[in-house]
């Protein structure tokens, strides 16, 4: 049958299919019966004619709680391609699909494996991926397909999904919406006339009015018995407000059609509706169990004749999802329970499906069924299906026979909800558990779970004291591991908020009493967050002892990298955070990855390594947004603003800072707001607006300001001192130094001492300034090129203003060369102006070709320069290797290079010039622990050397 009134949609779909490498995918959205499946059917026919291979998955309610059921259906025809995937991806996808018993896979690693599997298939023959009824796909499958949809860039892959109005799906985030509206009057009339050409005028008008342009109603209602098929026009719906929704009326009409069938057929139809498979043999076996008699295919014939189902070789399918849902509505509770029991007895070889049917058939508590569901939850979790595991545990709790087991299952489900970032679900589950009555241990667990979101940024600051007391109580009860986790959560709140000195001291006392080793990475990090200056010496000592094993455990490296940032050891923080990144990537831990990347970028920006910081910050912002971590996203955006300010892109710096502030200000996320003020201060400094710069930067040092962050406030003393001197605010700056000096006595913090040496020099009277500048330059600034350049610039300026132009030139020249190499354009121009004033001209700075690259392209270029293949780059950045190749084809001409060797020489020479160290020293750990395909930096494979 032709589609009436869908010319625009068909044209759009044909265009999508006709150029799959450039189009991506669409989400067809509309009400029940609007014709989404009919459009998909036409798209499939068009794709098949055009030579595309079609892979399909369809969500059904019965499979909604079976992890990766939808993905299994989609990938089953291409399962042989699994063997060509890198080992970590292959193992993750095999585990997700139930083909291997490996440890629980990361959902993002499953997504990456799916992307690469589909990309490899598409390289042979373009693909059309169809996901029908996405609202009924299990969450794990929907997440994997959404991951793929967001990353379809260059692959010849088209994705089309359908979604019912009023429902949500993760696929909404990755596909372009295409609303499917009701038919216009003319198209509706043509459709009705094509299916029912002999209607009386009155009945035709009534059907057109009732169907209201809905194609399903127009095609199905004429075949139903008259006159009571539709509600009379005046029949009220729920609450008496107008007629019932069209979908409800259609369902009732289908229910009437079911009621007219023979009883054995209704039983078989009900079992088919509940079955998670379209296997006719399973349906008939369960029907035979229910009827206690053999059941052959003929039992379903009346349902097929009634237009409810379609029978084909080995399968039974419903003509429309609404027909499937109408069948249980026509059955009694006893009939529904009997159907589930029959399926449970039939599906002994499928324990998960069996467990769900047993649960659906159970009235009241049943510990045996509850335990069966708990085992199903374990299997779902093992495959990475966290959402399915949560649902199974909640259902198991409902069936539990005693309160303690019920509470334990609810709390376990809540813990999985925390891992998934589902705040509302966690609160609901914990609330249900608390209503059962909890033991002391369970109460502590519940309190911890409720505090496990967003590092407590939105909570009242008094929560830190409460957590400290809770940790002490839990530790006294012998639960040291839980106490350590609670202390860590409280320490993180000391980063994002400011609980005050007394609370910090009490938390530190609790941490000190825990039986953890002094060099436990978690306790080193806790101490750094809670007392970054008072315990700075101990923290930095612990960091130096533990950092030698960097790259062996990404979780340890992440703890240590974050601790190093708190104490101002940015060189260590950059190295350790970068060391954590490859392992987190390989494990698919995208929740932790943006945190490590953000700390890496924050530290590298402070060091002046903008080429490394820029792609790290951009990737951190993207992944934080994808994993719903708003404050990490805001912090990464603020770092991007700081980078833009240092590069002299004032407009972008302002826009990014404003965006970050909008994220951080409502919740008072202090690190975000502090970094925003740092970016604004740098922008004002580079523009010569010194009053504005001092105002912005001094906010970080004001305890009453939301931008005050106890550690970060003292890590920009050089910029603050420069602004103070230029703005005539030296006295105010001296007051800030008076507060900083005592803290410096207790910590060897590199950032604090570098800033203090700079500030002392620029604030000193003439008779002491030269000595202090010289001492500052003699300090070990290895790995801190921006600070060295800033000192040379300040000293050169000081000398020139004392009419010592000849002496100033060497310092100003060094500053210019340093800032040019680092890409700090505004500071480089300032050094040029000073040199001109000292009587020396400077060559104009040609824009660096690398500045033409986006942050994403720069990240790919750096990895290619390190010797990674396209496939290895794709594994790191969660892209297909074909997308990486496309990016490199764009990057090469932008940089004026024609091979990877040229690319490596260009980027490595620049890095050595900018940092004063051999390329890769700070991030060699990124080349370790990669798993399959990893290699030391600089190893090139001949096939990849010439072509992207």
N, C-alpha and C positions, 0 to 999 in steps of 0.2 A: 504494500500500500504506500502511495506517495505521502510525503510529509507536507501538510498544508500550512502555509503561513510561516515557514521556517527558513525562508531563502537567505536572510541575513546571517543566521547562525550557521547554516550549511556552508555559506561562502567563507565565513571566518574559519571554520574547521578545515575546509579544503585548503585554505592558505596556510594554516598551521602545518598540515600534513605535507604540503607540497614543498616546504623548506624547513625540514626538521632541525637542521644544524643551527638555525638562528632564532627559532621561535619559542622553545621552552614548553609551556603547557598551560592548560586552562582548567578552571573549576566551573562546571555547569551546576548552577544552583537554582532551585525552584521548588514549588510545592509538590506534594504527592500527586502523581498522575499527569504532570505537566508535559511530559515527553522527553525527559532527560535521557532515558534509556534508548528511545527511538533515535535521538540525535547521535548517541554513541554508536548505535548499530550502523547508521549511515557513515559515520567516521571510520568505523572498522572496515566497511566495504570499500570506502575510498582508499584507505591505507593499503588494503590487500591488493587492490588494482594497481596502486602505485609501487608495489614491490616491498612494502614495509612488513616486517614480522610483527605480529600482535601478541602481546602477553596481557592476560586479564586476571584480575582478582575481583571478587564481589563480596562485600560485607553482608553478613546475615546475623540476626540477633543471637542465634544459637551459638555462634563462634565468638561473640564479643569478648568473652572472658578466657579464650584460649590463646595464649601468647604466641604470636607470629603465625597464627593460622592463615591470615590473609597473605602474608609474605610467602609462606610455603606454597600456597595455591599459585601465586604469581611466578615464582622462580622454579617450580618443579620442571617445566619443559626445558630449562637451561641449566639444570643442576650439574651436568657434566663439566660445565665451565668452572665450577668451584675449585677444581684441582689446580687451575692455573693461577689462582690468587696467591698473594704473599701469605706465608704461614699464619701470622696472627689473624689476618682477615679471614682466611679459609676456616680456621678453627672457630672463630667467633660466629661465622655464619652457619657452619655445620652444627654448632651447639644450639644456636637460636632455632634452627629448623628441626631440632631433635634428631640429628644424624650422628651426633657424637656426644660423649659424656665428659667433655672438657669443662673447666671452671666457668662460672657465670660470665657471659660476654658483656662488654660495654655496649650499650645501645648505639653509641656513636660509631663504634668499630663495626657493628653490624650494618649501620647505614653506609659507611665507607665501603665495606665489602660488597654491599648491594650495588652501590654506584659503579664500582669497578667491574663487577660481573656484567652489569647491563652495558657499560661502555665497551667492554670487549665484544659482547654479542653485537652491539650496534656497529662496530668497526667492520663486521662482515656483511651486515644487512641492517639498514635503519630500523628502529624500533618504534612501535606505538605501545605505550603502557596505559592500560585502562584500569581504573579503580572505581568500580560502581558501588553506590551506596556507602560512601566513605564514612558516614555517621555510624555505621554498624561494623566497620573494621575494628579488630582488636587494637588497643592503643599502641602496642609495640610495633605492629605492622604499619600503622598510620604514621608513627614517628619515623620509622625507617624510610617510608616513601616521601615524607615531608623533607627529610634530610637530602634525599636524592633530588627532589624537585628544586630545592634552593641552590643546587650546585650543577644543574644542567646548563652548561654554557656553550660548549663547542661540539658536544657529542650529537650525532644524528638521532636524537631521542625526543619524542613527543610524549607528553603525559596528559591524559584527560581523566578527570575525576568527576563524580557526581555527588551532590550533597543536597539533602532535603532542607527546605527553609525551616528556620528555627533551631536547627542542630549545628553543632560545631565539630571541627576536625582539625588536627594539626596540619592537614594539607592546605588549609586556608592561608598559611604563612608562606607557601612556596609557589602557588599557582595564581595566575591572573583570573579574577572572577569573570564569569560570563553568565549574567542573569538570564533565565529562561522564563519569559512572561506568558500569561494566558493568550490564547489566540484572539485575534480581532473577530468582529462579527461575521465578516465575509468568509474568512478562513474557517471559522467554526461551522458555519452553515455548509460549506463545501465538504468538510470532513463528515458531518452528520449525514448529509445526503449520500456520501459514498458508502457508508456502512448500513444505512437504513433508508433506502430510496422510496419506500412505499408508506411512510408515516402519514397519518392524517394531519392536516394543517394545525389543528389544535394541539395534538400530541407533539408535533415537531416544534412548535413555538414553546410548549412547556419544557421540553428537553433542552432546547437552546438556552432558555432562561435559567433552568436549574444547573446545567453544566457550566455556565458562565465562562466558556472558553477553555475549560479543562479537557484536554484530549482524551484522557482515560474515561472520564464521565461520558464524553460524546461517543466513544466507541463501545463501552460496556453497557451503559444503561438501556439503550434500545433493545438489547437482547433479554433483559430481565422481564419477568412477568409483570403485567399491568393489572390493576391500576395502582397497587400499593407499593411500588418500587421506591418512590420518592416520598418524602414527608410532604404533607400538604403545605401550601405556601405559608400558612399562618402558624405552623408547628414551631414551638419555641425550643431553642437549644438550652444548654446549661444556664441556670440562673434566669431563664425566661427571656433572655435578651436575643431575640431573633432566631432564625433557624439554626440547626446544628451545623458544624463545619462540613464542607463537602466531603472531606476524607472520611468523616464519621458516617455520613449517609452512604457513601460507597461501600464502606466496610460492612455496614448493616445489610446492604443489598447482597454482597457476596456471602454474608452469613446465611441469609435466606436461601441462597443457592446451595450452600453446603447442607443445610437442614433437609433439603429434599433428596439427598443421596441415601443409598442403602446403608444400614448400620456398619457392616464390615468395611465398606469404602470409607465411611467417616473415620473409623478407627485407623485405617491405613493412612489416610490423609493427615490426621492429627499427628501420627508418629513421624510422617515425612516432614511436617512443619517444624517439629521439635528437633529432628535429627540435624547434626552439624555437617552432615555429608549429603551429597545428592545421589549417593549410591542406592540404586533400587534394591539391590540384594540385602543391604542392611535394613532398609525400610520393611521389606517383605519378611525378613527373619524376625524382626521385632514384632511385626503384625501377627505372625504365626504364634509367637510367645503370648501376646495379649489375647488372641482368640482361642489359644490352645488347639490350633488346627493349622494345617499347611495353608500358606497364602501364596498364590501365584500372581503374575502381573495383571491378570484379568480383573483382580479385585480393585485396581485403580482405574479401569477403563471408564466407569461412569463419571469420575472426576475429570478425566481428560475430555469426555464428550460435553461436559458442562463448561468447558473452557477455563477450568481452574489451574490445570497443570499441563505440562507437555512431557510425553514419554519418548525417550530415545534409547539408543543402545546402552543399557546399563545405568541410565540416570533418570531421575525424576526431578523436574524443575517447575517452579511456580511461575505463572505467566506475569505476575506482578507481585512485589513485596506486600502490597495491601491485601492480596488474596491469601498470602501466607499468614498474615497476622489475623485475618478474619476467622481462620479455622479454629484456633483455640477459643476464640470468643463464642463460638457456637457449641462448645463442649461444656459439660458439667465439671465441677472440681474433681469429682471422683474419676471421670474419664481422663482428665488431664494427668492426674496422679498415676493412673493405670498405664498411660502411654509412657511416662517417664520411667516407671519401673520396668516396663518391657524393654525399653532401650538400654537401661542399666544392665539388665540380665544378658542382653545381646552383645554389649560392648566390652566384654571382659579383657579383650586384647588392647583396649584403649583406656587406660586407667584414669586419665584426666577427664575425658568425656563421661566416663562411667560415674565418676565422683560427682560431677555436676548434675547428672540426671538423678542420682540417688538423693542428693540434697533437695532438688526440686520436688521430689516425691515424698519428702519427710515432713511430717507435721509434729511440731514440738521438738524437744531436745533429744539428741541421739549422739552419744559420744563416739560411737563407731563411725558414723557418717562424718562427724566433725573431724575426726582424725584422718579420714580419707581425704577430706578437703584440704587439711593442713599439709598432707603429703603432696597434693596437687599444687599447693602454693609453693612448696619447696622446689618442685620440678619447674614451675613457671619461673621462679627466681633464678634457678640454675640456667635457664635459657635466656635470661635477661628480661623476662616479661614482668616487670615490677608492678605495673597496673593490674595485671591478671592475678598476681600473687596477693596484692592488697585486697582485691575483691574476694578471693578464695578464703583468706584469713578472716575477713569480716563475716562471711557466711558461716565459716566454721565456728566463730564466736557465738553467732546466733543459735547454733545447734549444740553448744557446749552444755554439759550437765552440771558443772559446778562453777562457782563465781571465779575462783582463782585461775582456772584454765581459760575461762572467757576473757578475763582481764589480760592475761598473758598474750592471747592471740590478738586482741585489739591493740595492745601496745606494740606488738611486733609489726602489725600492719601499719601503725602510726610511724614506726621507725623507718619503714620502707617509704612511706609518704614523705618523710623529711628528706630522704635521699633523693626523691624525685622532685623536690621543690613544691609539693602540693600542700600549701599552708592550710587552706580551708579543710581539706581532707584530714590532715593531722589533728586540727582542733576538734573536729567532729569525732574522730576515733578516740582521742584521749578523753573527751567528754563522756563518751559511752563507757570507757574503762573506769573512769572515776565514779560513775554512777553504780558500779558493781561493788565498790569497796576494795581498796587496794592495800597491799602490804607496804611496809616501810620502804623496801627496795623498789616496789612498783611505783610508789608515790614519787620517789626520787627520779625514776626513769621518766615518769610523766612530766615532771617539772622540767627536766632537761629537754625532752622532746619539744615542749612548747616554746622553748627559748632557742630553737635550732635554726631560725630563719634570718637571713640578711644580717647575720652577726649582731642581731639585737639592735640595729640602727633605729628602728621605729619605737623601741621600748623606752620606758622611763629609765633615767640613768640610775635610779635606786635599785634597779634589777641587778646591777653588778654586786652590790652588797648582799642581796638575797642569794645570788648564786655562790658567793663566797661562803656564806653560812651553810648552804645546801651541800657544797663540796666537803666542808669540814664534817658535817653530820654523816655523809655517805662514807667518807674515809674512816671515820670512827667505827662504822659498822663493818669494816673490812672490805669494802667495795672500792679498792684503790683505782682500778681502771676507769670506772664510771666517774669517780672523783676527779681524775686527771682530765677526762673529757669535759667535765663541768668547768674546771679551772681554765681550760683552754678557751672555752666559750666566753667566760668572763673576761679573760685577757684580751680577746678580740674586741670586746666592747670598749676596752680602754684605748683602742686605736681609733675607733669610729666615733666615740663620744668622750666626754671628760667627767669621770666620776668624782674627782677631787683627790688630794693627797692622802687623806685618812683612809678612804676606801681602797686606794692603791696599796697602801701599807698593809691593811688587813688581808687583802687578797694575796699579797706576797707572803705573808705569814702562813696562810693556808697552804700555798704552793711549797713553801720550805718544809712543811711537816709531812708532805707526801713522800712515800718510800721510793721515789724514783731516783735513778742515778743522776748525779749532777750534770753529766754530759748527755742525758736523754734529750734528743733534739726538741721534743715538745716542751720540755722544761726550760731549755735554753731560750726557745721562742717566747714562752710565757714570761720569763724574766725580762726579756727585751721589750715586750709590749707594756709590761706593768711598770718597770723601773729602768727606762733606757739610759739614764744618766747615772743614777745612784748605783746601779749594778753594771754599768757599761764595761768596766774593766773585766769583770767575770764573764760577761756575755761574749765580748770580743775574744777573750782567751779561749772560751769554749768553741767559738766559731772557727778559730784558726786550727784548733786540734781536730775538729770534726770535718773541716772542709777538704781535707786531703783525700777523702773517699768520695768526692763529688762525682755524680754520674752513675753511682751504683744503685741508689734507691731514690726515685723521684719524690716520694713523699718526704723523706728526710731532707733532700735538697730544697724542697719547697718551704719546709719549716725554717731551715737555716737561712735561706735567701730572704724570707720575710723578716727574720730576726735581725739580719745584717742591715736591712734598710732602717729599722727602728733606731739602731745605734749609730747611724751615719757612716757605716762602712760600705759605701756604695760600690766600691770595686768588688768586694766580696759578694754583695747582694746581686750585682749584675751577673757575676760568674756562677753563683749557686742557683739563682733563679733560671738562668739559661740552661744549666745542667739538668734541672728538673723537667724542662719542657719536652725533650725527646721521649722520656719515659712516660710522661702523662699522655703524650700523643699516641705512643705505641699501645698504651692500655686503654685508649679511648676515653679518658677521664676528662671530658669537656667541661665538667663543673669546676674542676681545679685548674685546668689549663689557663683560663683567662686571668686567674689570680697570679699565677706564676709569671705570665707574660706582662701583666700590669706592673708588678714589682720590678721585673727586668727592665721594662721601658722607663719607669720612673728613675731608676738608678742610672741607666745608660744616658738618659737625658741630662742628669746632673753632672755626669762625667764628660759630656760633650760628644758622646758617640751617637750622633743623631741618625746616621745611616742604619745602625742596628735598632735604635729605639723606635724609629718611625714605623717600620712594618710590624714590630712587636706590639706597639700601642694600637695600631689599626686592627690587627688580628684580635687583640684582647677585647677591644670594644665590640667587634662583631660577634665573637663567641659569647661574651657576657650578655649581650642582647639576646642571642639565640637561646642561652640557657637561663634566661630570666633572672639575671643578677644585676639589678638596676644600679647599685652603688659602685660595684666594680666597673660597670659600663661608664658611669659618670666619672670615676677616677681615671679610667683610660682616656676618656674624652678630654679631661683636664690636662693630662700629659700631652695629648696631641696639640692642645692649645699652647702649651709651653714650648713644644718643638717649633710650632709655627712662629711664635714670638722670637725664638732664637734665630730662625732663618729669615726674619724680616718680613714675614707675610702677616702684616698687622690685621688686615681684614679677616683673614681666616682665623687668626688667633683670637680675635674678639668674638667671632661667631661661635667658635668651639668653647670658649670659656663661658659664654652665655648659656650654651646648651648644657654644659656640665653643671653650672650653677642651678639651672632649673631642676635638675635631677637631685642635687644634693641639698639644696636649701630647705625644702619643706620638711625633711626628716632630720636636718642638722648633721649631715654626714661630714664630719670635720676634715678628714683627709681630702675629700673632694673639694671642699670650700677653700682649704688652705692652698691646694694646688691651683685652683682658679685664681686666687689672689697673687700667687707667684707668677702665673702666666700674664696676668694684667700688669703686674709690676715690671716684668721684663719687656712687655710691649711698650709701656710708657718710657722706660729707660732708653730703649732703642730709638724712640721718637724724640728724645730730649725733653720729655715732660717729667721733670724730676720731682716736682711736688706731687703729681699724681702717682708716680712710682712709689714714693715714700708712704703715701696714704694707703696704697694697696698692700704693700709689703708689711707695713707696721701692724696691719690688722691681724696678721698671723701671730704677732707677739702679744696681743691684747687678750687677757683671759676672759673678758666679757664679750668677745666677738665670736660668732659661730665658726669663723675661720681659724680659731686658735686650736692648734694641735700640739700637744706637749712636746713631742719630739721634732716634728717637721718645722716648727717655728724657728728653730735655731740652726737649720741647715741651709739658710739663704742669707747668712749674715753679710757676706761679701756684697750681694746686690743691695741689701738694705743700707749698708754703710755707704756705698757709692751714691745711692739716692739721697741719703741724709746730708752728705757733704755738699752735693750739688744743689740741694734744696735749702741749704742753710739751717738744717735741723741736727747739727752735730751734737748738741747737748742732749736731745732726746735719744740719739743713738748711743751716747755714752751711758745713759740710764739702762738701756737694753743690755749693753755689754756688762754692766755691773751685775746684772742678774745671771748672765751667762758664765762669767768667770768662775764662780764657785762650782758650778756644775762641771766645767771642764777639768777641774782638779780631780774629779773622781772617775773620769773616763778618758780613754785614749781615742775617742771618736774622731776618725779622720776628717769628716765633714765639719764638725764643730771646730776643731783646731785650725783647719785651713781657713775657715771663715773668720775666726778670731784673729789669726795672723794678718789677714787682709785688712780687717776693720781697724786693728791697732795701727797699721801703717798709714792708712788714708786719714785717720783721725789725729795722728801724732803731730806735735809741733815740728817745725822744720829741722830743729837740731837733732831730733830722734828719728825722723821719718826714713831717711836713707838706710840707717842701720836696720830698721824694722822691715823695710822692703827687701833688703839683701837677705836677712834671716828667713823671710817668708819664701824667697826663691830658692834658698839652699835646702829647704825641707824636701822630704821625699814626696814628689808629686807624680811618680810613675803611675800611669793609668788615669791621671786627672788632667788631661790636656786643656780643658776649658778653664780650669782654675789657674793653671800656669799662664795661659794666654791672658786671662783677666789681670793677673798680677803684673805681667810685662806691660800691658796697656796702661794700667794705673801708674806704675813707676815711670814709664816714658812720659805720660802726661805731667806727672809731678816735676820731672826733670825739665821738661820744656817750659813749664811755667816759672821755673827758677832761672830761665835764660841759659840753660845748659843743653842747648839743642843738639850739639854733636853727640853728647852722651845719650840723649834720649832716643836717637835714631835706631840703635841696635835693638832696644827693647820694643819700640813701636813696630819695627820691621818683623821681629819675631811674633808679636801679637797679630799683625796682619796675616802673616803666613799661616799661623795656627788657626785663626778664625776662618780664613778662606778654605783651608783643608777640612775643617769641621762643618763647613756650610753655614756658619753663624754670620750671615750676610751683614746684618746691621752693625755688629761689632767690628767686622772687617772694614766696613766703610768708615767707621769712626777712627780706626787706626790709620786709614789712608788720610783722613782729614788732618790728624795730628802730625803725620809725616810731612804732609805739605806745609804745615805750619813750621815744621822743623827744617824746612828747606830741601826736602827729598821728595821727588815725584814717585808715584807708584803705578805699575801697570794696571790697566783696568781689569777688573775681575770678570772673566768670561763666565757666563752661566754654566754651571756644571751640567753636563748631559744627563747625569743621574737625577737632577732636579726635574727632568721631564717625566720621570716615572711616577706612577701612583705608588702609595705605600705598599699595596699588594704586589705590584710589579717589582718593586725594589726588593721585597722579601724573596720572591722567586729568583731574581737575579743573584742575590747573595748566596742562596742555596746552590744554584747552578755553578757559581764560581767556586764553591767548596768541593765540587766534583760529584754532586749527587745526580743521579739519572732522573729523568722525568717521572718515572714511576716512584722513586724514593721521595722526590719533592711532593708528589701527590699524596703519598702516605702521611707526610708531615703536616701538610696543609689541608687535608681532608678534601682533596680534589681528585678528579680522574687524571691520569697521566696525559690524556689527550688535551684536556683543558690547559695543563701546564705547557704542553708543546705550543698551543695557540698563543699563550701569553709570551713565550720566548720568541716566537716569530715576530711579535710586535716590539719586544724589548730590544732585540739586536739592532734594527735600524735606528731606533731612538738613540742608542748609545754609540752608533757608528762602528759596531764590531760585527764580525762575520763568523766567529767561532766561540766556543766556550773557553778555549784557552785565552783568547783576547779578552773576553769578559773577566776571567779570573785575574789576568794581569792588571786590568784597569781598576777593578775594585780592591784588589789586594794592595796595590801600590798606594792607592788613596788611603786605605786604612792604616798602613804603616806610617804614612806622612802625618795623618791626623792624630794618631794615638801614641806614636813613638815606640810602638812594639810590633813584633811580627804579626801578620794577619792571623786572626783566630785565637789569639792567646786568651781572650776573655771568654770565649764561647766554644772552646774545643770540646767541652763536654757535650755539646749538641750533636757531635758526630759519633758519640759513644752510645751503646745501649740501644741502637736503633732496631735491633732484631735482624731479621733476614734482610740482606742487602746492604747493611751498614758498612762503612769503611772509614778510615782515617781521612782527615781533611786533605784535600788536594789530589786525591787519587782519581784520575780521569779514565774513563773507558773510551777507547777509540771510536766506537760507533756513535757516541754522544758528543764528540769533541767538535764536530763541524756543524752539525744540524741541531736546532733546538729540540 
